[in-house]
Amino acid sequence: MTISFRSDIPAGARAIAIPVASIAAGEVTLPAALQSATALARGAAATFTGEAGAIIEFHAEIDGSVRRVLLVGVGAAQAGARAGGALVARLLTSGETNLVVDASAIDVGRRAAFAASLAQAAALRSWRFDAYRTRQPAKTKPTLSAIEIVVGDGVAAAEQAWTPLAAVNDGVAFARELVSEPANILYPESFVERCRALESLGVKITVLDEAAMAALGMGALLGVSQGSEREARLLALHYDGTGGAAGAPTVFVGKGVTFDTGGISLKPGPGMEDMKWDMGGAASVAGAIRAIAGRRAPVNVVGVCGLVENMPDGKAQRPGDVVTTMSGQTVEILNTDAEGRLVLCDAIAWAQTTSKPKTIVDLATLTGAMIVSLGHEHGGLFANDDRLADQLLAAGKATGEKLWRFPMGEAYDKMLDSPIADMKNIGPREAGSITAAQFIARFVDKDVAWAHLDIAGMVWASKPANLWEKGATGYGVRLLDSFVKDTLEG
């Protein structure tokens, strides 16, 4: 979909949307160009209150053409995101090909930000994954291909506000694409190849194969992978927009289990197809690096993705096995389906050794217990640093990618003690998400501010919402980008 900004309403039979701020019923005033609307249409408009995202529509003759007219609510805050998503949800498969949004009545001081926010939401909501559809009913095919936003004499300001958001959208789309691909197409090696495109944005790529990881002692990560014909990879994406002036980078680490059968601790068959998106954390990290590099942020960041496939063949890791991690700590494997933390612990150890970061944020579709706790409304947040936790909570609130902080502590940590190794890879049934976080915490250096985001309920949606169609959401990309913007940029 193309997004553009212009100073006036173009001629022609395009659909037109009019943003309406919160008003009392009966107080809506149609622009002069719409005074020819029928009495029935004017009556419908009179009931409109401008609630954010609400839409009513009718037809009216404008400059000799009959146009589809939509009044879209933007609420008291005149925020564009709800309106942009709602308009695309209404029109994407409607048969309309072009939409004009007349934002010229929005307060001039906030018009550019409003237009850019509306554009971002519209573009995000229009994204679909149709790569493997060869037959679709005409009524389900997208038709809306262009949105023109009228901003009066504020075109330059709107374009300036939109440019970085367009880069963020590219990152979200990249993450969604990775999450959506089936596991026969996207596996550790092909995930790496998809990320090669980021080199054109100034991202330096480092890849470790299984031999290199074995030489470093990554027994936990490699143990997850050993039952698969697909070799594991460790992928690092380094973007330094400071020209070398910055000190230690901030590191994001993502769980990238490209398919998770559970291994020998085999998952139930129904729903196992969803486990193609168990690499959602790695996808979020890759998408965030693309967003940050795409808008040329003046920051130094590294994204590390531990990429494996968890399969149950004759070489697969068994319950009861003991593995040695890169840090030298040993882990007794009680359940091979608690594999994400085994990937993360070695990826974090490697990141600390190579990058010497002061801050690490990891993202993972780690536990089903998180979905039991929070459903699909929040990601779980665990942290050893209150300031970092508050910064991530603020970024989640700002982007709508919400987080909820959970407790950690010694009592939970003791649940992981093993009688034969340094730790078990799972605790008891209770507090499953917390003990998973406690496991990862054992591999974080004492002087590193660390946060763990359990996003199991957030990377895939079973129903559409304001910013996505059913399917991959791209959750985490905008959150990390906002965190970087607010905490690392001057």
PEDASUL-V710332 format. One record per backbone hydrogen bond with DSSP energy under -0.5 kcal/mol. NH is the residue of the N-H (numbers start at 1). CO is the residue of the C=O. Records with the same first field share a line. If there is no record, write none. Layout:
# PEDASUL-V710332
NH: CO, CO
This chain:
# PEDASUL-V710332
2: 145
4: 147
6: 149
14: 12
15: 98
16: 68
17: 100
18: 70
19: 17, 102
20: 72
22: 75
23: 49
26: 46
27: 24
30: 28
34: 31
35: 32
37: 34
38: 59
42: 38
43: 39
44: 40
45: 41
46: 42
47: 43, 44
48: 45
53: 73
54: 51
56: 71
58: 69
60: 67
62: 60, 65
65: 62
67: 60, 65
69: 58, 67
70: 16
71: 56
72: 18, 70
73: 54
74: 20
75: 20, 50
78: 75
79: 74
83: 79
84: 80
85: 81
86: 82
87: 83
88: 84
89: 85
90: 86
91: 87
92: 88
94: 91
99: 146
100: 15
101: 148
102: 17, 100
103: 101, 150
106: 103
110: 107
111: 107
114: 110
115: 111
116: 112
117: 113
118: 114
119: 115
120: 116
121: 117
122: 118
123: 119
124: 120
125: 121
126: 122
127: 123, 124
130: 128
133: 130
134: 132
140: 137
141: 137, 138
143: 92
144: 92
145: 97
146: 97
147: 2
148: 99
149: 4
150: 101, 148
151: 6, 149
154: 151
158: 154
159: 155
160: 156
161: 157
162: 158
163: 159
164: 160
165: 161
166: 162
167: 163
168: 164
169: 165
170: 166
171: 167
172: 168
173: 169
174: 170
175: 171
176: 172
177: 173
178: 174
179: 175
180: 176
181: 177
185: 182
186: 182
187: 185
191: 187
192: 188
193: 189
194: 190
195: 191
196: 192, 193
197: 194
198: 195
199: 196
200: 197
201: 198
202: 199
203: 198
204: 238
206: 236
208: 234
213: 209
214: 210
215: 211
216: 212
217: 214
218: 213
219: 217, 324
222: 218
223: 219
224: 220
225: 221
226: 222
227: 224
228: 225
231: 229
233: 307
234: 208
235: 233, 305
236: 206
237: 303
238: 204, 236
239: 237, 301
241: 239, 299
243: 240
245: 242
249: 355
250: 300
251: 359
252: 302
253: 361
254: 304
255: 363
256: 306
257: 278
258: 256, 308
259: 308
260: 275
261: 259, 310
263: 310
264: 317
265: 262
266: 264
267: 261
272: 269
274: 271
275: 272
276: 273
277: 274
278: 275
280: 277
281: 255
282: 255
283: 279
284: 280
285: 281
286: 282
287: 283
288: 284
289: 285
290: 286
291: 287
292: 288
293: 289
294: 290
295: 291
296: 293
297: 292
299: 297
301: 239, 299
302: 250
303: 237
304: 252, 302
305: 235
306: 254, 304
307: 233, 305
308: 256, 306
310: 259
311: 309
313: 311
316: 313
317: 223
320: 333
321: 318
323: 331
325: 323, 329
328: 325
331: 323
332: 423
333: 321, 331
334: 332
338: 335
339: 337
342: 339
343: 339
344: 340
345: 341
346: 342
347: 343
348: 344
349: 345
350: 346
351: 347
352: 348
353: 349
354: 350
355: 351
356: 351, 352
358: 249
360: 449
361: 251
362: 451
363: 253
364: 453
366: 364
370: 367
371: 367, 368
372: 368
373: 369
374: 370
375: 371
377: 374
378: 374
379: 402
380: 454
381: 404
382: 452
384: 450
389: 385
390: 386
391: 387
392: 388
393: 389
394: 390
395: 391
396: 392
397: 393
398: 394
399: 395
400: 396
401: 396
402: 400
404: 379
406: 381
413: 409
414: 410
415: 411, 412
416: 413
417: 414
418: 421
423: 330
424: 416
425: 332
432: 429
435: 431
436: 432
437: 433
438: 434
439: 435
440: 436
441: 437
442: 438, 439
443: 440
444: 441
448: 445
449: 358
450: 448
451: 360
452: 382
453: 362
454: 380, 452
455: 364, 453
458: 455
459: 455
461: 471
465: 468
471: 461
473: 459
474: 459
477: 474
480: 476
481: 477
482: 478
483: 479
484: 480
485: 481
486: 482
487: 483
488: 484
489: 484
